[in-house]
């Protein structure tokens, strides 16, 4: 659909979905689809497509991967030294490249219902393995008890001639083994198994595989991880081998997206029809000679002469010129498209605020969270499926790193945990007020105050900040604020004058002044 009418006519899947008028003729009861209607004879095919589907997928990816989640090693699952080394290596996997790949995978999963992550390595390109994203329509999965047990990845290679032959490279992944095959067929047939050397894009596999086209990975696990969007898939209920596949954000809202395109197309049609036109009698046109048509000059300042019969002689010439301009229904179309957008977003699980419907007025974090409650709920639901896939894929990367890239001190068997940052950061002023009230009530410790201020910090960082706060409070006061003569501070008062229990880290209170003329200045209260 994003390719326009020309792409739509060549896409059999799109035609089968949208051409419901033709299906209804043979006994179906589907609703009429705007994109399934052929243009009237003689009319321009001016259908406008609003890419709200792409906007939804992008919004989903931004909610999940605007920031990198914090992945930590469980210290109880390995020794301290290996935990530190493994933790540092995990940060390298989720660098800018890794972060971008995971965001890309999340956007594809939102639209295509699921996506696959593949661990790849090539030490001539990069010193450690990295993530590769494979679209759902390029993988044939095999499930066992709802888990991915094997998968066939396929892609089309560059055509070698103009005879219409289609070359495909297949990778059959099982734990510890990858089997490759190059096939030559056509658009609907896989074809015959060929040699790797028959195609220049696959000839490098001849030196990496055995006589049967197999390559041992040295890792007793799949190199491919399945990442579903959300489950279950209501449309594919009962279809064999589809239960583990995810559900697209677009599932069930295609008719509304189709109606949004129809509304925008109608709006643009009003704009085209609303162009000002002027109707003049044929007699008022200046002829350009036989067979060359006629014209009327609107820029002429003075109409000197008009040739030909004007019809009613009693009718003024000015009334023979008629302006024609249709009404542009801006408010009606705007209200319709806005209502459709809101319903589409709500059905997809997102708030209109996430789509920018409420403007950009500055509000507090609490108000933002309230307006985006539906989007944040959907984000939390998707994290339930993103987290286990991320941890499984990172574990696979560690096994590849140790086995093929020579990583030292990394423990692939270590257990991992992941936590996503808050989607809406709390308001610092509101947090400060909360902490002040809790402290006044004596219901919070310094450790928890720092933890509330910086939720992303671990216990070591929080304890370090607590020590710094206590060190600041325990420092000796700077000196006597009334001593302006440059002498030693507090030289008039010895340490023995301070009663036990006096906290030097707290602010001093001044005693009441003596009456004027008493000759003495205020002293520190003992």
C-alpha positions in Angstrom: 0.0 0.0 0.0 2.9 2.4 0.7 3.9 2.0 -2.9 0.7 3.6 -4.3 -1.8 2.3 -6.7 0.9 0.8 -9.1 2.3 -1.3 -6.3 -1.1 -2.3 -5.1 -2.1 -3.7 -8.5 1.0 -5.9 -8.4 0.6 -7.1 -4.8 -1.6 -10.1 -4.7 -1.9 -10.1 -1.0 -3.1 -6.5 -0.9 -5.6 -7.2 -3.6 -7.0 -10.2 -1.8 -7.5 -8.2 1.4 -8.8 -5.0 0.0 -10.9 -6.1 -3.0 -13.8 -7.1 -0.9 -16.4 -5.8 -3.4 -15.4 -8.6 -5.7 -15.5 -11.2 -2.9 -19.0 -10.0 -1.8 -20.3 -10.6 -5.3 -19.7 -14.3 -4.7 -21.5 -14.5 -1.4 -19.2 -12.7 1.1 -20.4 -10.2 3.6 -17.3 -8.0 4.1 -17.6 -4.3 4.5 -16.8 -2.0 1.6 -13.2 -1.0 1.4 -12.1 2.3 -0.1 -8.9 0.9 -1.5 -10.8 -2.0 -3.1 -12.8 0.3 -5.4 -11.7 0.9 -8.9 -11.8 4.5 -10.1 -14.7 5.5 -12.3 -14.1 5.5 -16.0 -12.5 8.8 -17.0 -11.6 9.8 -13.4 -8.2 10.3 -12.0 -7.0 7.6 -9.5 -6.2 10.3 -6.8 -6.3 8.2 -3.6 -4.3 9.5 -0.7 -2.6 7.2 1.8 -2.0 8.4 5.3 0.9 6.4 6.8 -0.5 6.1 10.3 0.6 2.5 10.4 4.2 3.5 10.2 3.6 6.2 12.8 2.2 3.6 15.2 5.1 1.3 14.7 7.6 4.1 15.2 5.8 5.3 18.3 5.9 1.8 19.8 9.6 1.5 19.2 10.3 4.9 20.7 8.3 4.1 23.8 10.3 0.9 24.3 13.8 1.8 23.1 14.2 5.6 23.5 16.8 4.7 26.2 18.8 1.5 26.7 17.5 -0.8 29.4 19.8 -1.7 32.2 21.0 -5.3 31.9 22.9 -6.6 35.0 24.6 -9.9 35.9 23.2 -11.8 38.8 26.2 -11.9 41.2 25.0 -15.1 42.8 25.3 -17.0 39.4 29.0 -16.4 38.9 32.1 -15.2 40.7 32.8 -11.5 41.3 35.6 -11.1 38.7 33.6 -12.8 36.0 30.5 -10.8 36.9 32.4 -7.5 36.4 33.9 -8.7 33.0 30.6 -10.0 31.8 28.9 -6.8 32.8 31.3 -4.7 30.8 30.9 -6.9 27.7 27.1 -6.6 27.9 27.5 -2.9 27.7 29.5 -3.3 24.5 26.7 -5.4 22.9 24.2 -2.7 23.7 26.3 0.2 22.3 24.8 2.6 19.8 24.8 0.0 17.1 23.2 -2.6 19.3 20.7 -0.1 20.7 19.7 0.9 17.1 19.2 -2.7 16.1 17.0 -3.5 19.0 14.9 -0.4 18.2 14.7 -1.5 14.6 13.5 -4.9 15.6 10.9 -3.4 17.9 9.4 -1.2 15.1 9.2 -4.2 12.8 7.6 -6.4 15.4 4.9 -3.8 16.0 3.9 -3.8 12.3 4.6 -7.5 11.3 3.5 -9.1 14.7 7.0 -10.6 15.3 10.6 -10.4 14.3 13.8 -12.6 14.7 17.2 -11.7 16.1 20.2 -13.5 14.7 23.7 -13.6 16.3 26.4 -13.1 13.6 30.2 -12.7 13.7 33.0 -11.9 11.4 36.3 -11.0 13.1 37.6 -9.4 9.9 34.8 -6.7 10.3 34.3 -6.4 14.1 36.1 -8.0 17.0 32.9 -9.2 18.7 29.6 -10.5 17.5 26.6 -8.3 16.8 22.8 -8.5 16.2 21.1 -9.0 12.9 17.4 -8.3 12.5 15.3 -10.6 10.2 11.8 -9.8 9.2 9.0 -12.3 10.0 8.2 -13.0 6.4 11.8 -14.2 5.7 11.7 -17.0 8.3 9.9 -20.4 8.4 9.8 -21.3 12.1 9.4 -24.7 13.7 7.9 -24.8 17.2 8.1 -27.3 20.1 5.9 -26.7 23.1 5.6 -23.0 22.1 9.3 -22.5 21.8 11.4 -22.0 18.7 13.1 -25.3 18.0 14.4 -24.7 14.4 14.1 -22.1 11.7 14.7 -21.7 8.0 15.9 -18.3 6.9 15.7 -17.5 3.2 16.5 -14.5 0.9 16.5 -13.9 -2.8 19.9 -13.4 -4.5 20.8 -11.2 -7.4 19.4 -12.5 -10.7 22.1 -13.8 -13.0 20.2 -13.4 -16.3 17.0 -11.9 -17.8 15.3 -15.3 -18.2 13.2 -14.9 -15.1 15.0 -17.4 -12.9 14.9 -16.7 -9.1 17.9 -17.6 -7.0 17.4 -18.2 -3.2 19.8 -18.9 -0.3 18.3 -21.0 2.5 19.7 -21.4 6.0 18.3 -24.1 8.2 19.2 -23.4 11.8 19.2 -26.1 14.5 21.0 -26.1 17.8 24.7 -26.4 17.0 24.3 -26.6 13.2 23.5 -24.5 10.2 22.7 -26.1 6.8 22.9 -24.0 3.7 21.4 -24.5 0.2 21.2 -22.4 -3.0 18.2 -23.0 -5.1 17.2 -21.8 -8.6 13.5 -21.6 -9.4 10.9 -19.0 -10.3 8.6 -16.7 -8.3 6.3 -19.5 -7.1 8.7 -22.5 -7.0 11.8 -23.1 -4.9 13.5 -25.0 -7.7 16.6 -27.2 -7.9 19.5 -27.4 -5.5 22.5 -25.8 -7.0 26.2 -25.6 -6.1 27.5 -22.7 -4.0 29.9 -21.8 -6.7 27.1 -21.3 -9.2 26.2 -17.9 -7.7 28.8 -15.2 -6.7 26.8 -14.3 -3.5 27.0 -17.8 -2.1 30.4 -19.0 -3.3 32.1 -18.0 0.0 30.1 -20.9 1.7 32.0 -23.5 -0.3 35.0 -23.1 2.0 33.0 -22.8 5.3 30.7 -25.9 4.9 31.2 -29.6 4.6 30.2 -31.8 1.6 26.6 -31.6 2.7 26.5 -27.8 3.0 26.6 -27.9 6.9 28.5 -25.6 9.3 28.9 -26.5 13.0 28.4 -23.5 15.3 30.1 -25.0 18.3 27.2 -23.7 20.5 24.5 -26.0 21.7 21.7 -23.5 21.1 19.9 -21.7 18.3 21.6 -18.6 17.0 18.1 -17.1 16.2 15.8 -15.7 18.8 12.1 -15.1 18.3 10.7 -11.8 19.5 6.9 -11.5 19.4 5.0 -8.2 19.6 2.2 -9.2 21.9 0.2 -12.4 22.4 -2.3 -14.0 21.6 -3.0 -13.5 17.9 -6.8 -13.4 17.7 -7.0 -13.5 13.9 -5.0 -16.7 13.6 -6.7 -18.6 16.4 -6.9 -22.3 15.5 -4.5 -22.1 12.6 -1.7 -24.8 13.1 1.8 -23.6 14.1 0.7 -19.9 14.5 0.0 -19.8 18.3 3.5 -18.5 19.3 3.5 -15.8 16.6 2.7 -12.3 17.9 -0.1 -9.9 17.2 0.4 -6.8 15.1 -0.7 -3.4 16.4 -2.8 -3.1 13.3 -4.8 -6.3 13.9 -8.5 -5.4 13.5 -8.1 -1.7 12.8 -7.5 -2.1 9.0 -11.0 -0.9 8.1 -10.5 2.3 10.2 -7.2 3.0 8.6 -8.9 2.5 5.2 -11.6 5.0 6.3 -8.9 7.5 7.3 -7.4 7.3 3.8 -10.9 7.9 2.4 -11.5 10.9 4.6 -8.2 12.5 3.7 -8.8 11.8 0.0 -12.2 13.4 0.2 -10.7 16.5 1.9 -8.1 16.8 -0.9 -10.9 16.4 -3.4 -12.7 19.3 -1.9 -9.6 21.4 -2.3 -9.3 20.4 -5.9 -13.0 21.2 -6.6 -12.8 24.4 -4.6 -10.4 26.1 -7.0 -11.9 29.3 -8.3 -13.3 29.2 -11.8 -14.8 31.8 -14.0 -17.5 31.0 -16.6 -17.8 33.4 -19.5 -20.0 33.2 -22.7 -18.4 31.8 -25.8 -18.9 35.1 -27.5 -16.5 36.8 -25.0 -13.5 34.7 -26.0 -10.9 35.9 -28.4 -10.3 33.4 -31.2 -6.8 32.5 -32.2 -7.8 31.5 -35.7 -9.6 28.5 -37.2 -8.7 25.3 -35.3 -6.5 27.2 -32.7 -9.1 27.6 -29.9 -10.1 30.8 -28.1 -9.0 32.6 -24.9 -10.0 35.3 -22.5 -7.5 37.8 -21.0 -8.3 38.5 -17.4 -5.4 41.0 -17.0 -6.7 43.4 -19.7 -7.3 46.7 -17.9 -9.9 48.0 -20.4 -12.2 45.9 -22.5 -12.2 47.9 -25.7 -14.5 45.7 -27.9 -16.4 42.5 -27.7 -17.2 40.8 -30.9 -20.2 38.5 -31.4 -23.7 38.2 -29.9 -24.0 38.4 -26.1 -27.5 37.0 -25.9 -29.8 39.3 -23.9 -29.1 42.8 -25.1 -30.6 44.3 -21.9 -28.3 42.2 -19.6 -25.1 44.0 -18.5 -21.8 42.6 -19.7 -20.5 42.2 -16.1 -23.4 39.9 -15.3 -22.4 37.6 -18.1 -19.2 36.6 -16.2 -20.0 34.1 -13.4 -17.6 33.1 -10.6 -17.7 29.4 -9.6 -16.2 28.1 -6.4 -17.4 25.1 -4.3 -17.3 25.2 -0.5 -14.3 23.5 1.1 -15.6 21.5 4.2 -12.5 22.0 6.3 -14.1 21.7 9.8 -16.1 18.6 8.9 -13.2 16.8 7.4 -10.8 17.8 10.2 -13.3 16.5 12.9 -13.7 13.3 11.0 -10.0 12.6 10.5 -9.2 13.5 14.1 -11.9 11.2 15.4 -10.6 8.3 13.2 -7.0 8.9 14.4 -8.0 8.8 18.0 -10.1 5.6 17.5 -7.2 4.0 15.6 -4.7 4.8 18.3 -7.0 3.6 21.1 -7.7 0.3 19.3 -3.9 -0.1 18.8 -3.3 0.5 22.5 -2.0 4.1 22.5 -3.1 7.5 23.8 -3.7 10.4 21.6 -1.2 12.4 23.7 1.5 10.1 22.5 0.6 11.0 18.9 0.7 14.7 19.7 -3.0 15.3 19.7 -3.0 17.5 22.8 -0.4 20.0 21.7 2.9 20.8 23.3 1.9 22.8 26.4 4.3 22.3 29.3 2.7 20.0 32.0 4.0 18.1 35.0 5.2 14.5 34.8 2.1 13.4 36.7 -0.2 15.0 34.1 1.9 13.5 31.2 1.7 10.0 32.8 -2.1 10.4 33.2 -2.6 11.5 29.6 -0.4 8.7 28.4 -1.7 6.0 30.7 -3.0 3.8 27.9 0.4 4.0 26.0 2.3 3.3 29.2 0.1 0.2 29.8 0.8 -1.0 26.3 4.5 -0.3 26.9 4.6 -2.4 30.0 2.8 -5.3 28.2 5.3 -5.3 25.4 8.2 -5.3 27.9 7.0 -8.7 29.1 7.8 -10.1 25.7 10.9 -7.9 24.9 12.7 -8.8 28.2 13.1 -12.6 27.8 13.9 -12.3 24.1 16.6 -9.7 24.8 18.2 -11.7 27.6 18.2 -14.9 25.5 19.8 -13.1 22.6 22.4 -11.5 24.8 23.3 -14.9 26.2 23.7 -16.2 22.7 26.0 -13.3 21.8 28.1 -14.2 24.8 28.4 -17.8 23.8 29.5 -16.7 20.3 31.9 -14.2 21.7 33.6 -16.8 23.9 33.6 -19.6 21.2 34.5 -17.7 18.1 35.8 -14.2 19.1 38.1 -15.2 22.0 36.4 -13.2 24.7 38.2 -13.5 28.1 36.6 -13.6 31.5 33.0 -13.6 30.1 30.7 -16.2 31.7 27.9 -17.0 29.2 26.2 -19.2 31.9 25.6 -16.2 34.1 22.0 -15.3 34.8 20.9 -11.8 33.5 18.2 -9.4 34.5 16.9 -6.4 32.6 15.0 -3.3 33.8 13.6 -0.6 31.5 13.9 3.1 32.5 10.8 5.1 33.3 9.0 6.3 30.2 8.0 9.6 32.0 10.7 11.0 34.2 9.3 12.3 37.6 9.1 16.0 38.2 12.2 17.0 40.4 10.1 19.6 42.3 7.4 17.0 43.1 10.0 14.5 44.2 11.6 17.1 46.5 8.3 17.9 48.1 7.6 14.3 48.7 11.0 13.7 50.3 10.5 16.8 52.5 7.2 15.6 53.8 8.5 12.1 54.5 11.6 13.5 56.3 9.4 15.8 58.4 7.3 12.8 59.4 10.4 10.8 60.2 9.3 8.0 57.9 12.3 7.7 55.5 16.0 7.1 55.8 18.8 8.8 53.9 19.4 5.7 51.8 15.8 5.7 50.6 15.8 9.4 50.0 18.8 9.0 47.6 17.1 5.9 46.1 13.9 7.9 45.3 15.9 10.7 43.8 18.0 8.4 41.6 16.0 5.2 40.9 18.5 4.0 38.3 21.4 3.9 40.7 22.5 0.6 42.2 23.0 0.0 45.9 26.8 0.8 45.7 26.2 4.2 44.1 23.4 5.0 46.6 25.7 4.1 49.6 28.5 6.3 48.2 26.1 9.2 48.0 24.9 8.6 51.5 28.5 8.7 52.8 29.1 12.0 51.0 25.9 13.5 52.5 27.0 12.4 56.0 30.5 13.7 55.5 29.1 17.1 54.5 26.9 17.2 57.6 29.8 16.2 59.9 32.1 19.0 58.9 33.1 21.7 61.5 31.4 25.1 61.1 33.4 27.6 59.2 33.7 29.9 62.3 32.2 32.7 64.3 30.1 34.8 61.9 30.5 37.8 64.2 34.3 37.7 64.2 35.2 40.4 61.6 38.5 41.4 63.1 40.4 38.7 61.3 41.2 36.8 64.5 40.9 33.1 65.1 37.3 31.9 64.9 35.6 31.1 68.1 38.7 32.0 70.1 36.6 33.4 72.9 34.9 30.0 73.5 36.8 26.9 74.2 35.7 23.4 73.5 35.0 22.9 77.2 32.2 25.5 77.1 30.2 23.4 74.7 27.8 21.1 76.6 27.7 17.4 75.8 25.3 16.6 73.1 25.9 19.8 71.1 25.8 18.9 67.4 28.5 20.9 65.6 27.1 19.9 62.2 23.8 21.7 62.9 23.1 25.4 62.6 23.8 27.4 65.7 21.1 29.4 67.5 21.9 32.9 68.8 21.0 33.9 72.4 18.8 36.9 72.9 20.7 40.2 72.9 21.2 42.2 76.1 19.6 45.6 76.4 21.2 48.4 74.4 24.1 49.8 76.4 24.9 46.6 78.1 28.3 46.6 76.4 28.3 43.0 75.4 27.6 41.4 72.1 25.5 38.2 71.6 27.2 34.9 72.4 26.5 31.4 71.1 23.9 29.6 73.1 25.4 26.8 75.2 
